[in-house]
């Protein structure tokens, strides 16, 4: 579960300004291979978001982090903590994993709220992401 969250934040990192988070842009990066390019044994399915939705999500996410340096700093610190936990491998305690997961969720909620305040038209995209990841 933590690895899924850490992977999620890693994807956010690539699409925002060297960070990630959580969940918002994770689905942006989480697209299956395009039809006809699948590898043996894997299934293909449509990407979760359209190119326009991805672009809007990335633009708003970047704008939120640029306008909220404290939020960016919080995300950077969370990424460092996640990386440190990941480096512990099997030695990481379940309590630490649960704590990181809770912090990721809280951070993602803050980013989503800030994105909605900046651009309310992004609500359907965030709803689509939430529906695709109900365990978050």
TORPA-4810 file (N, C-alpha, C, O; in nm, 3 decimals):
<nodes>
NODE_1_0.082_-0.118_0.000_0.000_0.000_0.000_0.087_0.125_0.000_0.059_0.220_-0.073_X
NODE_2_0.192_0.126_0.082_0.282_0.241_0.087_0.357_0.253_-0.045_0.378_0.364_-0.095_X
NODE_3_0.396_0.140_-0.100_0.467_0.145_-0.228_0.377_0.206_-0.335_0.424_0.282_-0.419_X
NODE_4_0.247_0.173_-0.331_0.153_0.230_-0.426_0.147_0.382_-0.406_0.147_0.457_-0.504_X
NODE_5_0.143_0.425_-0.282_0.139_0.568_-0.251_0.270_0.635_-0.290_0.269_0.744_-0.347_X
NODE_6_0.380_0.570_-0.261_0.510_0.626_-0.297_0.522_0.635_-0.448_0.570_0.735_-0.501_X
NODE_7_0.478_0.531_-0.517_0.480_0.533_-0.663_0.392_0.646_-0.714_0.428_0.714_-0.811_X
NODE_8_0.281_0.666_-0.652_0.189_0.773_-0.688_0.257_0.907_-0.675_0.247_0.991_-0.765_X
NODE_9_0.326_0.930_-0.567_0.394_1.057_-0.548_0.512_1.071_-0.642_0.544_1.182_-0.684_X
NODE_10_0.575_0.962_-0.676_0.685_0.970_-0.772_0.634_1.021_-0.906_0.702_1.099_-0.973_X
NODE_11_0.516_0.979_-0.944_0.457_1.026_-1.069_0.423_1.174_-1.061_0.442_1.248_-1.158_X
NODE_12_0.375_1.216_-0.947_0.345_1.358_-0.929_0.473_1.439_-0.943_0.473_1.548_-1.000_X
NODE_13_0.580_1.386_-0.890_0.708_1.453_-0.897_0.746_1.486_-1.041_0.791_1.597_-1.070_X
NODE_14_0.728_1.391_-1.128_0.767_1.411_-1.266_0.682_1.516_-1.337_0.731_1.586_-1.425_X
NODE_15_0.556_1.527_-1.299_0.466_1.617_-1.370_0.457_1.755_-1.307_0.412_1.849_-1.372_X
NODE_16_0.499_1.769_-1.185_0.502_1.900_-1.123_0.646_1.946_-1.115_0.732_1.890_-1.184_X
NODE_17_0.674_2.041_-1.036_0.809_2.096_-1.028_0.891_2.010_-0.933_0.906_2.042_-0.816_X
NODE_18_0.944_1.900_-0.987_1.031_1.808_-0.913_0.968_1.754_-0.787_1.038_1.726_-0.690_X
NODE_19_0.835_1.738_-0.787_0.770_1.672_-0.675_0.642_1.606_-0.717_0.594_1.611_-0.830_X
NODE_20_0.596_1.549_-0.622_0.481_1.486_-0.633_0.366_1.463_-0.585_0.360_1.362_-0.655_X
NODE_21_0.312_1.461_-0.555_0.209_1.404_-0.513_0.113_1.345_-0.550_0.072_1.304_-0.658_X
NODE_22_0.082_1.345_-0.457_0.002_1.259_-0.448_-0.101_1.244_-0.522_-0.171_1.345_-0.516_X
NODE_23_-0.136_1.178_-0.578_-0.257_1.133_-0.635_-0.309_1.217_-0.743_-0.367_1.162_-0.836_X
NODE_24_-0.294_1.340_-0.740_-0.348_1.427_-0.842_-0.295_1.390_-0.978_-0.372_1.356_-1.067_X
NODE_25_-0.166_1.397_-0.995_-0.112_1.369_-1.126_-0.069_1.225_-1.142_-0.014_1.186_-1.245_X
NODE_26_-0.095_1.146_-1.040_-0.059_1.006_-1.053_-0.136_0.942_-1.167_-0.079_0.867_-1.246_X
NODE_27_-0.261_0.971_-1.177_-0.340_0.913_-1.284_-0.301_0.970_-1.419_-0.321_0.905_-1.522_X
NODE_28_-0.245_1.090_-1.419_-0.196_1.146_-1.543_-0.088_1.056_-1.601_-0.088_1.025_-1.720_X
NODE_29_0.003_1.014_-1.514_0.111_0.927_-1.560_0.069_0.782_-1.569_0.137_0.701_-1.631_X
NODE_30_-0.044_0.750_-1.509_-0.089_0.611_-1.506_-0.179_0.582_-1.625_-0.301_0.576_-1.612_X
NODE_31_-0.118_0.566_-1.738_-0.192_0.528_-1.857_-0.136_0.397_-1.908_-0.017_0.370_-1.896_X
NODE_32_-0.222_0.320_-1.964_-0.177_0.192_-2.020_-0.107_0.219_-2.152_-0.114_0.329_-2.207_X
NODE_33_-0.040_0.116_-2.202_0.023_0.130_-2.332_-0.085_0.152_-2.437_-0.200_0.110_-2.418_X
NODE_34_-0.051_0.216_-2.544_-0.149_0.244_-2.647_-0.189_0.115_-2.716_-0.110_0.021_-2.723_X
NODE_35_-0.312_0.109_-2.768_-0.356_-0.013_-2.835_-0.259_-0.054_-2.945_-0.209_0.029_-3.021_X
NODE_36_-0.234_-0.182_-2.950_-0.144_-0.235_-3.052_0.001_-0.239_-3.008_0.085_-0.292_-3.079_X
NODE_37_0.032_-0.183_-2.891_0.170_-0.183_-2.845_0.185_-0.260_-2.715_0.286_-0.246_-2.646_X
NODE_38_0.088_-0.340_-2.683_0.096_-0.413_-2.557_0.203_-0.521_-2.566_0.236_-0.571_-2.674_X
NODE_39_0.255_-0.555_-2.449_0.352_-0.663_-2.445_0.277_-0.793_-2.416_0.163_-0.790_-2.369_X
NODE_40_0.338_-0.903_-2.444_0.273_-1.032_-2.425_0.228_-1.048_-2.281_0.303_-1.021_-2.188_X
NODE_41_0.104_-1.093_-2.265_0.053_-1.120_-2.132_-0.007_-1.000_-2.062_-0.062_-1.014_-1.953_X
NODE_42_0.002_-0.882_-2.120_-0.058_-0.766_-2.055_-0.180_-0.723_-2.135_-0.188_-0.745_-2.256_X
NODE_43_-0.273_-0.661_-2.065_-0.393_-0.615_-2.134_-0.378_-0.466_-2.164_-0.302_-0.395_-2.098_X
NODE_44_-0.451_-0.421_-2.262_-0.451_-0.279_-2.294_-0.587_-0.223_-2.259_-0.689_-0.290_-2.276_X
NODE_45_-0.588_-0.101_-2.211_-0.713_-0.031_-2.186_-0.690_0.117_-2.208_-0.577_0.165_-2.211_X
NODE_46_-0.799_0.187_-2.223_-0.792_0.329_-2.255_-0.728_0.407_-2.140_-0.744_0.371_-2.023_X
NODE_47_-0.658_0.513_-2.173_-0.602_0.599_-2.068_-0.715_0.659_-1.984_-0.826_0.678_-2.032_X
NODE_48_-0.685_0.686_-1.860_-0.785_0.740_-1.769_-0.827_0.880_-1.808_-0.946_0.913_-1.805_X
NODE_49_-0.731_0.963_-1.845_-0.759_1.102_-1.880_-0.722_1.130_-2.026_-0.632_1.068_-2.082_X
NODE_50_-0.794_1.225_-2.084_-0.758_1.268_-2.219_-0.634_1.356_-2.212_-0.595_1.400_-2.103_X
NODE_51_-0.575_1.382_-2.325_-0.457_1.469_-2.329_-0.492_1.609_-2.278_-0.412_1.671_-2.208_X
NODE_52_-0.609_1.659_-2.312_-0.650_1.791_-2.264_-0.669_1.792_-2.113_-0.631_1.888_-2.046_X
NODE_53_-0.728_1.686_-2.060_-0.746_1.677_-1.914_-0.612_1.670_-1.843_-0.591_1.734_-1.740_X
NODE_54_-0.521_1.593_-1.898_-0.387_1.583_-1.840_-0.319_1.719_-1.839_-0.258_1.759_-1.740_X
NODE_55_-0.330_1.791_-1.950_-0.267_1.922_-1.961_-0.327_2.020_-1.860_-0.254_2.095_-1.796_X
NODE_56_-0.460_2.018_-1.846_-0.525_2.108_-1.750_-0.484_2.071_-1.608_-0.456_2.160_-1.526_X
NODE_57_-0.482_1.944_-1.577_-0.445_1.898_-1.445_-0.301_1.940_-1.411_-0.274_1.991_-1.303_X
NODE_58_-0.211_1.918_-1.504_-0.071_1.955_-1.482_-0.056_2.105_-1.467_0.017_2.151_-1.379_X
NODE_59_-0.122_2.182_-1.552_-0.114_2.329_-1.546_-0.164_2.379_-1.411_-0.098_2.462_-1.348_X
NODE_60_-0.278_2.331_-1.366_-0.334_2.374_-1.238_-0.247_2.328_-1.121_-0.228_2.402_-1.025_X
NODE_61_-0.197_2.207_-1.129_-0.112_2.155_-1.022_0.015_2.240_-1.009_0.054_2.278_-0.898_X
NODE_62_0.077_2.268_-1.121_0.198_2.351_-1.119_0.169_2.490_-1.066_0.248_2.546_-0.990_X
NODE_63_0.056_2.546_-1.106_0.017_2.680_-1.060_-0.006_2.683_-0.909_0.032_2.778_-0.842_X
NODE_64_-0.069_2.579_-0.857_-0.094_2.571_-0.713_0.037_2.566_-0.637_0.054_2.636_-0.537_X
NODE_65_0.130_2.484_-0.681_0.258_2.475_-0.611_0.338_2.604_-0.623_0.407_2.643_-0.529_X
NODE_66_0.329_2.670_-0.738_0.400_2.797_-0.755_0.341_2.906_-0.665_0.413_2.992_-0.614_X
NODE_67_0.210_2.902_-0.646_0.142_3.004_-0.565_0.145_2.972_-0.416_0.117_3.059_-0.334_X
NODE_68_0.180_2.851_-0.380_0.178_2.808_-0.241_0.312_2.744_-0.204_0.323_2.621_-0.202_X
NODE_69_0.413_2.825_-0.176_0.545_2.768_-0.145_0.544_2.676_-0.023_0.621_2.581_-0.017_X
NODE_70_0.456_2.704_0.073_0.448_2.616_0.190_0.398_2.477_0.151_0.445_2.376_0.203_X
NODE_71_0.305_2.473_0.059_0.252_2.346_0.012_0.360_2.269_-0.066_0.372_2.148_-0.053_X
NODE_72_0.435_2.341_-0.146_0.544_2.276_-0.220_0.649_2.221_-0.123_0.697_2.110_-0.139_X
NODE_73_0.682_2.300_-0.022_0.779_2.255_0.078_0.728_2.132_0.151_0.803_2.038_0.176_X
NODE_74_0.600_2.134_0.186_0.541_2.017_0.253_0.553_1.894_0.162_0.587_1.785_0.209_X
NODE_75_0.526_1.912_0.035_0.537_1.801_-0.060_0.679_1.751_-0.074_0.704_1.631_-0.079_X
NODE_76_0.773_1.845_-0.081_0.914_1.807_-0.090_0.958_1.727_0.032_1.027_1.626_0.021_X
NODE_77_0.917_1.773_0.149_0.951_1.703_0.273_0.887_1.564_0.279_0.949_1.468_0.323_X
NODE_78_0.764_1.556_0.234_0.695_1.427_0.232_0.765_1.331_0.137_0.775_1.212_0.165_X
NODE_79_0.811_1.381_0.025_0.885_1.298_-0.070_1.012_1.243_-0.006_1.045_1.126_-0.023_X
NODE_80_1.084_1.328_0.067_1.206_1.284_0.134_1.175_1.176_0.238_1.247_1.077_0.248_X
NODE_81_1.067_1.196_0.313_1.029_1.096_0.414_0.990_0.965_0.347_1.025_0.857_0.395_X
NODE_82_0.918_0.974_0.236_0.878_0.853_0.163_1.000_0.779_0.109_1.008_0.656_0.116_X
NODE_83_1.094_0.855_0.054_1.215_0.793_0.001_1.294_0.724_0.113_1.348_0.615_0.094_X
NODE_84_1.301_0.788_0.229_1.373_0.730_0.343_1.304_0.600_0.388_1.371_0.502_0.419_X
NODE_85_1.172_0.602_0.391_1.098_0.482_0.430_1.117_0.371_0.328_1.135_0.255_0.363_X
NODE_86_1.112_0.409_0.202_1.132_0.311_0.095_1.270_0.248_0.105_1.286_0.129_0.080_X
NODE_87_1.370_0.327_0.142_1.506_0.278_0.154_1.520_0.175_0.266_1.610_0.092_0.265_X
NODE_88_1.429_0.181_0.364_1.433_0.084_0.474_1.387_-0.054_0.428_1.418_-0.155_0.493_X
NODE_89_1.315_-0.058_0.318_1.268_-0.185_0.265_1.185_-0.262_0.366_1.092_-0.208_0.425_X
NODE_90_1.219_-0.389_0.385_1.143_-0.477_0.474_1.156_-0.436_0.621_1.078_-0.480_0.705_X
NODE_91_1.255_-0.352_0.652_1.273_-0.309_0.790_1.178_-0.198_0.832_1.168_-0.166_0.951_X
NODE_92_1.107_-0.139_0.737_1.013_-0.031_0.768_0.894_-0.089_0.845_0.838_-0.191_0.807_X
NODE_93_0.858_-0.022_0.952_0.745_-0.072_1.032_0.612_-0.040_0.965_0.602_0.056_0.887_X
NODE_94_0.513_-0.119_0.995_0.380_-0.096_0.940_0.325_0.038_0.990_0.255_0.107_0.916_X
NODE_95_0.356_0.073_1.112_0.310_0.202_1.167_0.368_0.318_1.086_0.297_0.414_1.056_X
NODE_96_0.497_0.309_1.051_0.558_0.413_0.970_0.495_0.419_0.831_0.470_0.528_0.778_X
NODE_97_0.468_0.304_0.774_0.403_0.299_0.643_0.264_0.362_0.650_0.225_0.438_0.561_X
NODE_98_0.190_0.330_0.755_0.056_0.386_0.771_0.061_0.537_0.790_-0.024_0.610_0.739_X
NODE_99_0.161_0.584_0.865_0.177_0.728_0.887_0.205_0.800_0.756_0.146_0.905_0.728_X
NODE_100_0.293_0.745_0.676_0.326_0.808_0.547_0.203_0.810_0.457_0.176_0.910_0.390_X
NODE_101_0.130_0.702_0.456_0.009_0.696_0.374_-0.090_0.803_0.417_-0.149_0.871_0.332_X
NODE_102_-0.109_0.820_0.547_-0.201_0.922_0.597_-0.152_1.063_0.561_-0.232_1.150_0.527_X
NODE_103_-0.022_1.084_0.569_0.034_1.215_0.533_0.016_1.243_0.383_-0.013_1.356_0.344_X
NODE_104_0.034_1.140_0.300_0.013_1.155_0.157_-0.132_1.194_0.128_-0.159_1.283_0.047_X
NODE_105_-0.223_1.126_0.194_-0.365_1.154_0.171_-0.400_1.297_0.213_-0.471_1.367_0.142_X
NODE_106_-0.350_1.339_0.328_-0.375_1.475_0.375_-0.317_1.577_0.277_-0.382_1.676_0.244_X
NODE_107_-0.197_1.551_0.230_-0.133_1.642_0.135_-0.213_1.649_0.005_-0.237_1.757_-0.048_X
NODE_108_-0.254_1.534_-0.044_-0.332_1.530_-0.168_-0.461_1.608_-0.153_-0.502_1.679_-0.246_X
NODE_109_-0.526_1.596_-0.038_-0.650_1.670_-0.015_-0.625_1.821_-0.017_-0.706_1.897_-0.070_X
NODE_110_-0.513_1.865_0.040_-0.478_2.007_0.038_-0.453_2.055_-0.105_-0.499_2.162_-0.145_X
NODE_111_-0.381_1.975_-0.182_-0.352_2.012_-0.320_-0.481_2.019_-0.401_-0.502_2.113_-0.478_X
NODE_112_-0.567_1.920_-0.384_-0.695_1.919_-0.456_-0.778_2.042_-0.420_-0.835_2.107_-0.508_X
NODE_113_-0.785_2.074_-0.292_-0.862_2.191_-0.248_-0.806_2.319_-0.310_-0.882_2.405_-0.355_X
NODE_114_-0.676_2.331_-0.313_-0.613_2.449_-0.371_-0.637_2.454_-0.522_-0.659_2.561_-0.578_X
NODE_115_-0.633_2.339_-0.587_-0.659_2.335_-0.731_-0.804_2.376_-0.760_-0.829_2.450_-0.856_X
NODE_116_-0.897_2.329_-0.679_-1.038_2.365_-0.699_-1.061_2.514_-0.675_-1.141_2.576_-0.744_X
NODE_117_-0.991_2.570_-0.577_-1.003_2.714_-0.550_-0.948_2.794_-0.668_-1.003_2.898_-0.704_X
NODE_118_-0.842_2.747_-0.726_-0.779_2.814_-0.840_-0.864_2.800_-0.966_-0.883_2.896_-1.040_X
NODE_119_-0.915_2.679_-0.989_-0.986_2.649_-1.114_-1.098_2.550_-1.086_-1.078_2.429_-1.094_X
NODE_120_-1.218_2.601_-1.053_-1.329_2.510_-1.022_-1.366_2.415_-1.137_-1.427_2.311_-1.113_X
NODE_121_-1.329_2.450_-1.259_-1.364_2.364_-1.373_-1.288_2.232_-1.371_-1.317_2.143_-1.450_X
NODE_122_-1.192_2.217_-1.281_-1.115_2.094_-1.273_-1.188_1.986_-1.191_-1.144_1.872_-1.185_X
NODE_123_-1.297_2.023_-1.129_-1.372_1.929_-1.043_-1.406_1.797_-1.112_-1.387_1.691_-1.052_X
NODE_124_-1.455_1.797_-1.237_-1.486_1.668_-1.301_-1.362_1.579_-1.321_-1.371_1.457_-1.315_X
NODE_125_-1.248_1.641_-1.345_-1.124_1.564_-1.364_-1.084_1.500_-1.231_-1.048_1.383_-1.226_X
NODE_126_-1.089_1.578_-1.124_-1.056_1.523_-0.992_-1.155_1.414_-0.952_-1.117_1.315_-0.889_X
NODE_127_-1.281_1.432_-0.988_-1.382_1.330_-0.959_-1.351_1.201_-1.035_-1.368_1.091_-0.982_X
NODE_128_-1.307_1.216_-1.158_-1.271_1.099_-1.240_-1.154_1.024_-1.175_-1.154_0.901_-1.170_X
NODE_129_-1.056_1.099_-1.127_-0.942_1.037_-1.060_-0.985_0.966_-0.932_-0.942_0.854_-0.905_X
NODE_130_-1.070_1.031_-0.854_-1.117_0.972_-0.730_-1.195_0.844_-0.756_-1.181_0.746_-0.682_X
NODE_131_-1.276_0.845_-0.860_-1.355_0.725_-0.893_-1.263_0.611_-0.938_-1.293_0.494_-0.913_X
NODE_132_-1.155_0.644_-1.003_-1.062_0.541_-1.052_-0.974_0.485_-0.939_-0.918_0.377_-0.952_X
NODE_133_-0.963_0.559_-0.829_-0.879_0.518_-0.716_-0.960_0.529_-0.586_-0.929_0.612_-0.501_X
NODE_134_-1.062_0.446_-0.570_-1.150_0.459_-0.453_-1.084_0.427_-0.319_-1.136_0.467_-0.215_X
NODE_135_-0.973_0.359_-0.319_-0.908_0.323_-0.192_-0.829_0.437_-0.133_-0.780_0.426_-0.021_X
NODE_136_-0.815_0.545_-0.206_-0.734_0.657_-0.159_-0.810_0.747_-0.067_-0.756_0.846_-0.018_X
</nodes>
